[in-house]
C-alpha cells in the first residue's frame, strides 16, 4: 500500500495547479490520480483567455491574484506560455447599451478591476503583458471606433475594452506548472479512483487497478466528474455541467486581423438568413428555433498565423457529461452567421466556409458561477472545482487559495465567497436569489 500526505483526484489544470501551489508551500509526498494523461479531459478545450473583468468583487479579487501569479510565472519562464494583454473588446450597436457599458465599468472599478477611461485611448500591443493599463477604455466616437477597429461593423456605436485581459497557451502553462510540481516530488499515478475510505474522516483510496493509497488529505479536482467523485464521499455537490463547443476556423481571407483583441458582440440578435433559408428552416420543428432570437456573447479571437477561434453559448442547458461530447452539427454555421453581425467581412464565407475543426468540453459550475474552493464537511476532504469556463485563467489563484487552506495560512478576503459551506449562510442564500449577472460569457 502506498502512503501519501496529500492525494489529488484529477490531473486537469486545477489538480496540477494545486500540486504546484502545495509544493511551493513546502508540502511533500503528494500524488495526483487520473487515468487520463494530464490536461486532456477539458483543460485542452479552452479558448485560453483570461480577464479580471467580472461583475462580482470576489471574482475580481480571485482573478487579480491569479493574473499576478501568471505574470510572475511568465517572467520566471521567459514567457514560455506566451501571455499577452490584448484585452477583451465588447462591441454594441445599441445606443442604450452605452450607459450599461459605463455602469459596468464603474462597478468593475469599485471591485478592483481598474479605472474607466473615456479619452486618450492607446491600443494594446499584440505581444507581451508588461507596462499595460488595467481597467477599461470606453470608445463612443464613431470615427475613433472605425480608426482603431476598422473590421467591426459600421453599426457599432460603442466599444468597451477591458484591459487586464488577453490569452496564453494553456497547455504550455499547465506543463510548466506540472514540471515544477514534479521537480518538487509530486507523483502521477495513472489510475482512476474507484472508492474513498471516509469513515468519519479521510483514510484512503481504492484505485481501479486494485492499488490502495493511504492518506488523510484528499483534494477533489475532477472537473466535470466532480459530482461523481463527490458521491463517493456521500456528498451531493451543488454543481452542474453545460456543454460548450469551440470552432477553429481557417480565416484565409484575413477578416480577423492577427493583432486583434478578443472580440465579443454584446447584443442579442436574429441570424441573417436569406428568404429561401428562412422558408426552409420554418418547415421543420427541428430547425424553427434557428429563426428565433439568440443571446448576446458570440465571440472570437485570432489563433496562430491564419485561424480564428469562434464560440457562442446559445445553448447552455444543464447536461450529463459524456465523453467524447456530441455537438450540434449546425453550430459552425450558426456561430459564423452570428459573427457576421459584428464582423461583416465574414459574410464572404457564407455558403462556402472552410471545413471547421469543432471540439469543446463542459463548464462545470455552481448556480452563481463561483467556484468551490476549500474544506468539505468530511475531515481531510477538500475541493477545487466548479471552475466553469474560467478554469485556466483562475487555476493559479484558486490553487493558491486552496493551498492557503491546507497550510493554515491567512486567507484573503474573498475566501469565504468560494468556501463550500457558504450555502449554510441564510444571508448568502438571500443574495443568491437576487443575483442577475454571473459574468459568464
C-alpha positions in Angstrom: 0.0 0.0 0.0 1.3 3.4 -1.0 1.1 6.3 1.5 0.7 9.9 0.6 0.4 13.1 2.7 -2.0 14.6 0.0 -3.9 12.9 -2.8 -5.3 15.0 -5.6 -8.1 13.4 -7.7 -7.8 14.9 -11.2 -4.9 15.9 -13.4 -6.6 18.7 -15.2 -5.4 22.3 -14.8 -7.0 22.5 -11.3 -5.2 19.4 -10.0 -1.9 20.3 -11.5 -2.1 23.9 -10.2 -3.0 22.6 -6.8 0.0 20.3 -6.8 2.3 23.1 -7.8 0.9 25.5 -5.2 1.3 23.0 -2.4 4.9 22.2 -3.4 5.6 25.9 -3.4 4.4 26.0 0.3 6.7 23.1 1.2 4.2 20.2 1.2 5.7 16.7 0.5 4.5 13.3 -0.6 1.8 14.5 -3.0 0.2 12.2 -5.5 -2.0 13.1 -8.4 -4.5 10.4 -9.6 -6.0 10.3 -13.0 -6.5 7.5 -15.6 -6.1 10.1 -18.4 -2.9 12.0 -19.3 -2.6 15.4 -17.7 -4.6 18.3 -19.2 -6.6 16.1 -21.6 -10.2 15.9 -20.4 -11.4 19.5 -20.7 -8.3 21.6 -19.9 -7.2 21.4 -23.5 -10.6 22.5 -24.9 -10.4 26.1 -23.7 -10.1 29.4 -25.6 -7.2 30.1 -23.2 -8.3 33.6 -22.4 -8.2 35.5 -19.1 -9.7 38.6 -17.6 -10.2 40.3 -14.3 -13.4 41.8 -15.7 -16.3 40.5 -13.6 -19.5 41.9 -12.0 -18.5 40.1 -8.8 -16.0 41.6 -6.3 -14.9 38.2 -5.1 -14.2 37.0 -8.7 -12.3 40.2 -9.4 -10.1 39.5 -6.3 -9.5 35.9 -7.2 -8.7 36.8 -10.8 -6.4 39.6 -9.9 -4.5 37.2 -7.7 -4.4 34.6 -10.4 -3.2 37.0 -13.0 -0.5 38.2 -10.6 0.7 34.7 -10.3 0.6 34.0 -14.0 2.6 37.2 -14.7 5.2 36.1 -12.2 5.4 32.7 -13.8 5.7 34.3 -17.3 8.6 36.4 -16.1 10.3 33.4 -14.5 9.9 31.3 -17.6 10.8 33.8 -20.3 7.0 34.0 -21.1 7.1 30.3 -22.1 3.3 30.2 -22.3 3.0 33.5 -24.4 0.9 35.6 -22.1 -0.5 38.6 -23.8 -2.5 41.6 -22.7 -4.6 42.3 -25.8 -7.8 42.6 -23.7 -11.5 41.9 -24.2 -13.4 44.2 -26.5 -17.2 44.3 -26.1 -19.0 46.0 -29.0 -22.6 47.1 -29.4 -24.9 48.6 -32.0 -27.5 49.5 -29.4 -27.2 53.2 -28.1 -29.0 52.2 -24.9 -26.2 49.8 -24.1 -23.6 52.6 -23.9 -24.9 53.6 -20.4 -24.8 49.9 -19.4 -21.2 49.7 -20.5 -20.4 52.8 -18.4 -22.2 51.5 -15.4 -20.5 48.1 -15.7 -17.1 49.7 -15.9 -17.7 51.9 -12.9 -18.8 48.9 -10.9 -15.8 46.9 -12.0 -13.6 49.7 -10.9 -15.2 49.7 -7.4 -14.5 45.9 -7.3 -10.8 46.4 -8.1 -10.6 45.8 -11.8 -9.1 49.3 -12.5 -10.4 52.7 -13.6 -12.6 53.6 -16.5 -11.1 55.9 -19.2 -13.2 57.7 -21.8 -10.4 59.5 -23.6 -6.7 59.1 -24.5 -7.2 55.6 -25.9 -4.0 53.6 -26.6 -4.3 50.3 -28.4 -2.9 47.1 -26.8 0.3 45.6 -28.3 -0.1 42.1 -29.9 2.5 40.5 -27.7 3.7 40.7 -24.1 1.9 42.0 -20.9 4.2 44.4 -19.2 3.5 48.1 -18.7 -0.1 47.9 -19.8 -3.1 49.6 -18.2 -5.8 47.9 -16.3 -9.4 49.0 -16.0 -11.2 49.7 -19.2 -11.5 52.2 -22.1 -14.9 53.2 -23.4 -15.0 54.5 -27.0 -18.2 56.1 -28.3 -16.8 58.3 -31.1 -17.7 56.6 -34.4 -14.5 57.9 -36.1 -12.3 56.6 -33.3 -14.0 53.2 -33.4 -13.5 53.0 -37.1 -9.9 54.1 -36.8 -8.9 51.5 -34.2 -11.3 48.7 -35.2 -12.0 49.1 -38.9 -13.0 45.4 -39.2 -16.0 46.0 -36.9 -19.5 46.7 -38.3 -20.1 50.4 -39.0 -23.2 49.9 -36.9 -21.1 49.7 -33.7 -21.9 52.8 -31.5 -19.6 51.9 -28.6 -16.6 49.7 -27.8 -15.6 48.8 -24.2 -12.0 47.5 -24.0 -11.3 45.6 -20.7 -7.5 45.8 -20.4 -6.3 43.4 -17.8 -7.2 40.5 -20.1 -5.9 38.6 -23.0 -4.8 35.0 -23.6 -2.0 32.5 -23.4 -1.1 28.9 -24.2 -3.0 26.8 -21.6 -1.0 23.7 -22.5 2.3 25.4 -22.0 1.2 27.0 -18.7 -0.1 23.6 -17.5 3.0 21.7 -18.5 5.2 24.4 -16.9 3.3 24.0 -13.6 3.5 20.2 -13.9 7.2 20.2 -14.5 7.8 22.4 -11.4 5.4 20.2 -9.4 7.2 17.0 -10.5 10.6 18.6 -9.6 9.2 19.1 -6.1 8.4 15.4 -5.8 4.8 15.2 -7.0 4.0 11.7 -8.4 1.4 10.9 -11.1 -0.5 7.7 -10.6 -2.3 6.8 -13.9 -5.4 5.2 -12.3 -9.0 6.1 -11.7 -10.3 6.5 -8.1 -12.8 3.7 -7.6 -13.8 4.3 -3.9 -12.9 6.5 -1.0 -12.5 5.3 2.6 -14.0 8.1 4.6 -15.4 6.7 7.8 -15.5 9.8 10.0 -12.5 11.2 8.1 -10.4 10.6 5.0 -8.4 7.4 5.4 -7.5 6.3 1.9 -8.5 5.5 -1.6 -9.1 2.4 -3.7 -8.0 2.7 -7.3 -9.4 0.9 -10.3 -6.2 -1.0 -10.8 -6.6 -2.5 -7.3 -4.0 -0.4 -5.7 -4.7 1.3 -2.4 -3.5 4.7 -1.3 -3.4 5.6 2.4 -3.9 9.3 3.0 -5.7 11.6 5.4 -5.9 14.5 2.9 -7.8 14.4 -0.3 -8.4 17.1 -2.9 -11.3 16.7 -5.3 -10.2 18.4 -8.6 -12.1 16.2 -11.0 -13.6 18.9 -13.3 -16.9 17.7 -14.9 -16.5 14.4 -13.0 -16.7 16.2 -9.7 -20.3 15.2 -8.8 -19.4 11.5 -9.5 -16.4 11.7 -7.1 -18.4 13.6 -4.6 -20.9 10.8 -4.3 -18.1 8.5 -3.2 -18.0 10.7 -0.1 -21.8 10.7 0.3 -21.9 14.3 -0.8 -24.2 16.0 -3.3 -22.1 18.9 -4.5 -24.1 22.0 -5.7 -22.7 21.9 -9.3 -24.0 21.1 -12.8 -22.4 21.0 -16.3 -23.1 22.8 -19.5 -21.8 21.6 -22.9 -19.7 24.3 -24.7 -18.4 23.9 -28.2 -15.4 25.7 -29.8 -14.8 26.2 -33.5 -11.3 26.6 -35.1 -11.9 28.4 -38.4 -9.3 28.9 -41.1 -9.6 32.7 -41.9 -7.8 32.6 -45.2 -9.2 36.0 -46.2 -7.7 37.6 -43.1 -11.0 39.1 -42.0 -9.9 39.0 -38.3 -6.5 40.7 -38.0 -3.7 38.7 -36.4 -3.2 41.5 -33.8 -6.9 41.8 -32.9 -8.1 41.5 -29.3 -10.7 39.1 -28.0 -13.9 40.3 -29.7 -17.4 40.0 -28.1 -20.7 41.1 -29.6 -22.8 42.4 -26.6 -26.2 42.5 -28.3 -28.8 39.7 -28.8 -29.6 39.1 -32.4 -31.6 37.1 -35.0 -29.4 35.4 -37.7 -29.1 36.8 -41.2 -30.8 34.1 -43.2 -31.8 34.6 -46.8 -35.6 34.4 -47.6 -35.1 30.9 -49.1 -33.2 29.7 -46.0 -35.9 31.1 -43.7 -38.6 29.3 -45.6 -36.6 26.0 -45.4 -35.9 26.4 -41.7 -39.6 27.2 -40.9 -40.7 23.9 -42.4 -39.5 21.7 -39.6 -39.9 21.9 -35.8 -36.3 20.7 -35.6 -35.0 23.8 -37.2 -37.6 26.5 -36.5 -35.6 27.5 -33.4 -32.8 28.9 -35.6 -35.2 31.7 -36.7 -35.6 33.0 -33.2 -33.6 35.4 -31.0 -30.1 34.4 -30.0 -28.4 35.7 -26.8 -25.5 38.2 -26.6 -22.0 37.0 -26.4 -20.9 35.5 -29.7 -17.1 35.9 -29.6 -13.9 35.2 -31.4 -10.1 35.8 -31.4 -7.2 35.1 -33.7 -5.2 32.0 -33.3 -1.8 31.3 -34.8 -1.0 32.5 -38.3 -4.4 32.1 -40.0 -7.0 30.6 -37.7 -9.7 32.1 -35.5 -11.4 30.6 -32.5 -15.2 31.1 -32.5 -17.7 30.5 -29.7 -21.2 31.2 -28.7 -23.0 29.6 -25.7 -26.5 29.9 -27.2 -27.5 26.5 -25.8 -26.4 26.4 -22.2 -28.8 23.8 -20.8 -27.5 21.6 -18.0 -26.4 18.2 -19.3 -24.9 15.0 -18.0 -21.2 15.0 -19.1 -20.5 12.3 -21.7 -17.1 11.6 -23.4 -16.5 12.4 -26.1 -19.0 15.2 -26.2 -21.5 15.4 -29.0 -22.2 18.8 -30.5 -24.9 20.5 -32.5 -24.0 19.9 -36.2 -25.4 23.4 -37.1 -23.1 25.1 -34.6 -20.4 26.1 -37.1 -22.9 27.8 -39.4 -24.8 29.5 -36.6 -21.6 30.9 -35.0 -20.3 32.1 -38.3 -23.6 33.8 -39.1 -23.7 35.4 -35.7 -20.2 36.8 -36.0 -21.1 38.4 -39.3 -23.2 40.9 -37.3 -20.0 42.2 -35.6 -17.6 41.3 -38.4 -19.3 41.9 -41.8 -16.2 40.7 -43.7 -17.0 37.1 -42.6 -20.0 37.2 -44.9 -17.6 36.2 -47.7 -17.5 32.7 -46.1 -21.3 32.1 -46.0 -22.2 29.2 -48.3 -18.6 28.1 -48.8 -16.8 28.2 -45.5 -13.7 26.1 -45.0 -14.2 22.8 -43.2 -14.1 23.7 -39.4 -12.5 21.9 -36.6 -15.1 21.5 -33.9 -14.4 20.4 -30.3 -15.2 21.5 -26.8 -16.0 20.3 -23.3 -18.0 21.1 -20.3 -18.4 24.1 -18.0 -19.0 22.6 -14.5 -20.3 25.4 -12.4 -22.4 26.5 -9.4 -25.6 28.4 -9.8 -23.9 31.7 -9.1 -20.8 30.8 -11.2 -18.4 31.0 -8.3 -16.0 28.1 -7.8 -15.9 25.7 -4.8 -12.6 26.1 -3.0 -11.9 24.8 0.5 -12.7 22.1 3.0 -15.7 19.8 2.7 -17.8 18.5 5.7 -15.7 15.4 6.0 -12.4 16.0 7.8 -9.5 15.8 5.4 -11.6 16.3 2.3 -11.2 19.5 0.2 -12.5 20.6 -3.2 -11.1 22.7 -6.0 -13.7 22.7 -8.7 -16.7 24.3 -10.4 -14.2 26.5 -12.4 -16.8 26.7 -15.2 -15.4 28.3 -18.3 -12.6 30.1 -16.5 -10.5 27.2 -15.3 -7.3 28.1 -17.0 -7.4 31.7 -16.0 -8.4 31.0 -12.4 -6.3 27.9 -11.8 -3.3 29.6 -10.3 -5.3 31.8 -7.9 -7.7 29.1 -7.0 -4.9 26.7 -6.2 -3.1 29.3 -4.2 -6.3 29.8 -2.1 -6.7 26.0 -1.6 -3.0 25.7 -0.6 -3.6 28.5 2.0 -6.4 26.5 3.5 -4.2 23.4 3.7 -1.3 25.3 5.1 -3.3 27.2 7.7 -2.1 30.5 6.1 -4.1 33.7 6.4 -6.9 33.6 3.9 -7.8 36.5 1.5 -11.0 38.5 1.9 -12.6 36.6 -0.9 -12.1 33.1 0.5 -15.5 32.9 2.2 -17.2 33.6 -1.2 -15.8 30.3 -2.5 -16.0 28.1 0.6 -18.3 25.1 0.2 -20.1 26.0 3.4 -21.3 29.3 2.1 -24.6 27.7 1.3 -25.2 27.3 5.1 -25.4 31.1 5.4 -29.0 32.4 5.1 -27.7 35.8 4.0 -25.7 34.2 1.2 -28.8 32.4 0.0 -30.8 35.6 0.0 -28.0 37.3 -2.1 -28.1 34.3 -4.4 -31.8 34.7 -5.1 -31.3 38.3 -6.1 -28.4 37.6 -8.4 -28.9 38.5 -12.1 -25.4 38.6 -13.6 -22.9 35.8 -13.1 -20.2 37.2 -15.5 -20.5 34.2 -17.8 -19.8 34.8 -21.5 
